[in-house]
Amino acid sequence: MADWGPVVVAVMLFVLLSPGLLIQLPARGRVVEFGNMQTSGLSILVHAILYFALVTIFLIAIGVHIYAG
């Protein structure tokens, strides 16, 4: 059986944490902006660190597993 948990978690977090899609942290003019569809190097770094931390928590600490087949 295939374990689809890591794939589903990674794709969902990638879509939700894309800088500028839902939120941008830090933004160009403020600390947080919502849905501005712009990005900066610092916001890419912050979102990458958040992505790594959340993937680690969901996959290693919690152990999300989705079996298909």
Order of alpha helices (4+ residues) and beta strands (2+ residues): beta-alpha-beta-beta-alpha-beta
